[in-house]
Amino acid sequence: MKFQVLGPVGMEAEDGTQVSPRPLKVRSLLAYLCTHHGEAVSSGRLIEALWSGTPPQTAATALHVYVSQLRKHLRALGLDAAALVTTQPPGYRLRLGGCDLDVHAFDRLLGTAREFRRAGEREKASESLGQAISLWRGQALEDLRGIPAFESIGRRLDERRSFAHEQRFELELELGNHQALVGEIRALLDSRSTWENLYAYLMVALYRSGRTTEALATYGRLRSNLVEDHGIEPAPRLQRLQHAILTHAPALDDCGADQLVGANAA
């Protein structure tokens, strides 16, 4: 069984069938335990999350009912519900046992990518990051984002995916795969029109593909979005990149984008 939070909350059987619980509160309970797997989560925290800070007087009793319903759902799927969802003061804990959890696999692949990169195995590092990103099926906790606690958790998880994208694009540029990145980066920008680091990678990829005019137009589009929507100019690192493209700086052809404009640049 695979528990899923990197997209709509779900449970996927070995044959690919979705078997997640339907009641919203039970699904929310499962999601909170999954995103805190291995941790004893207090009943108070669960109540706060499930009722968004305005619990009814019967919340403690209702939480117990939802835990029972979740365990019943797991048992109906042939799982050891008591071992998966354990009662542990001050609340409950999810133990994966022999089950999978997509965010756990995502973190494991990010760790593998870090090890490959330290060892100089850039192709393998990029491949591991690609595998990690492929686990996502949409926004994290997509079907629960209307609930404040899950919006906050989902946003933090989404930032980790953004980090994985940036790390992979940096590696692909180092490997000389700039032409293949252009379409992929543009697709991401369709939904994130002010993601500055992504514009930086796209500008470098276009420049190295001999598309200098498009690289400069990309900067112009970012600047327009930022000025019109937020009243601010692009970050200094993006301005430096634009200048480097205008002057055909040699560094654009022989180093990774992070050395020019990445997260470590001042």
N, C-alpha and C positions, 0 to 999 in steps of 0.2 A: 504494500500500500504506500502511496505517495501523498503526503500532505502538501498543499500548495498555497502560498501567500503572495507569490510574485506574479500577480494578476488577480482575477477574481478568486476569492477563497474557495478552495476545492479539495476534494479527495479523489485520487485517481487509482482505480484498480489496475492489476497487472495487465488486463486486456485493453486498457485505455478508457474504460467506462468511467464517467463521472458519477461518484456516489456520495457527494457531500450532503450534509444535513440541510434541509430546506428552511426550517424556522430561523428567523433573523437572529434572535438572541442566542440560539445554540451555535449558529455559524460564527457569530461574533465571539462567543466564548472560545470556540475552537481556534479562531484566528489569534486571539490574545495569547492563548497558551502556546501556540506555534511560534509566535514572534518572541516569546520568552522561554523557549523550550529549555528544559534542564534546570529551570529556576523555579523555586517555590513562590508562587504568586499569591499574595494575600487576598482574602475574600474582599477586603476593603478596596483594593486596587481594581479587582474585577468588577465590583459594583460601580465604582467610579467610571470605569470605561464603558460598561454596558448601558448605564443610565445617564451618561454625560453629566454627572455631578448633581443630578436631581432625582435620586432614587426614591421609590415609594417606601413606606414603612415596612412593607413586606419583602423588601429586596433580598434580605439574607435568605429567607425561605425560598423565594423565587430562584435565586442563584443555585441553591441546592437542587431544585427541581431541574434546572437546565443542565447541571452536571450529570444528573441521573439520566436525562434524555440523551445527552451526548454519549454516555457510556452504553446506553441501550442501542443507540445507532451503531456504535463500534462493534458491539457483540453480534448484532444482526449481520455484520459483514464478516463474521468469523474471526474477529480480532480479540485479543486478551484485553478487554476494556479496563479491568482493574489494574493491570500492569502499565497500560498506556497513560491513563489519567489517574494519578494517585492522590489520595488525600494526605497532605503534609502541612501541618501547622506552619504558618497561619492561614493556609489556603490549599491550593492544588498545584500539582506539577505535571507537565507532559514529559513522559519518557519515550523516546522514539523506539527503543528496542530494535526490532528488525525492520521497522518502517523507514521510509525516506522522507525528507523535508527539503523542498526546493531551495529555500534560503540557506540551509545548512550546506547543500551541495554547491551553491553559488559561492559561499565563503571559502569552502575547501578549494575550489578551482582558482579563486583569487590568490590564495596562498600558494598554490602550485605555480601560478604565473609569476609570482614574486621570486620564488626559488629559481625558476628557469631564467629569469632576467638577471638575477645575481650571478648565475653561472655563465652568462653571455649567450644563452640559448634563446635568441629573440624570436625566432619562428615558433618555437614550442610555447614560449610565453604568450605570444599573440593568439595562438591556437587555443590555449587554455582560457584566455579572456573571451574569445569568441564562443567557446562552449558555455562559459558562465552566463554570458549575455543571452544565449539562445534559450535559457531556462525561463526567461520572462515571457509572459503572455499578455502584457498590458501594464498599466500602473499597478504597483503593489497594493493589495487589499482593495482593488478597484470597486468592488460592489459595496464596500463599507465606508467609502470616503466621505459620506454625508454625516458620519458620526465623528465628533471632534477628536476623540482619542485615537481613532484609526486613521484619520487624516494626518495627524502628527506622525504616527508610526510609519504610515505609507510614504510620507514625504521624505523621511530619513532613509528609508529603503531605496526610494527612487534616486536619491543623491548617490548612493553606492553604485547603482547602475551607471549613472552619469560618469562617475570616476572610472569605472571599468571601460566605458567607451573611450574616454580620453586616453587612458593608458594604452589601449589597443591601437588607436589612431597614431599615437606617438611611435609605437613600435613599427607599425606598417610604413610610416614615413621613413624611419631609420632603415627599413628593409628595401626601400625604393619602390614601394607599391602605391605611389601617389595617384596614378591614373585610376586605379580601381576604387579609390576612396571617394572620389568626387561625388558620384551618385548616392553613395551610402550616407555621406555627411549631409548632403542636401535634403535627403528624405527626413533625417532627424530634425533639421532646421525648420521643416514645415510646421512642426508643433512646438518648437522652442526658438522663437525668432530673435531672442536676445541672449542666447548662450554664447558668450564672447569667446571662450576657448575653442568652441566648435568652429566659429568663423575663422579663428587663427589657423586651425588645421586645414580648413578648406582653402584659405588663401595660399598657404604653402603648397598644398597639393596642386592647385591650379597653376601656380607659378612654375613649379617643377615640371608640369605637363606642357609648358610653353604657352600658357593661356594667361599672360600677364594682364591683359585688359580685363578679363573676367575676375581675376584676383583683386584688382583695384575696385571693380564694380561691387564686389562682395563687401569690401570695407565700406563703400558708400551706402550700401543697403543697411548694414549694421548701424552705421552712424545715424541714418534717417530714422530707423526704428527706435534707437535710444533717445534721440533728441525729441522726436514727436511724442513718444509714449512716456518718457521719464524725465525729459529735460536735462539730460546729461550727455557728455561726450564719451566715446569709447575709452577704455582704460589706457594708460600710457603705453603698456606693452603692445596693444593693438596699433597705436599710433606709430610706435617704433617699427612695427612690422610693415605698415604701409610705406614708411620712409625707406625701409630696406628694399622693398619691391620697386619703388620708384627709382632708386639708385642702383638696382641690380647688385645688391650687396653679395659678395662671394659666399658669405656664411649661409645664405639661403639654400645653396646647393650641396652643402657638405656637413650639415648637422641636424640633429633632431629639432622639431619645432619647439620643444620645451626650453631649449637653450636660447631661443629667440623671444618667445612670448608665453611660455608655459607657466604652470602654477608656481614654479620656484623663482620666476622672474620678479624683480622688484617693480 
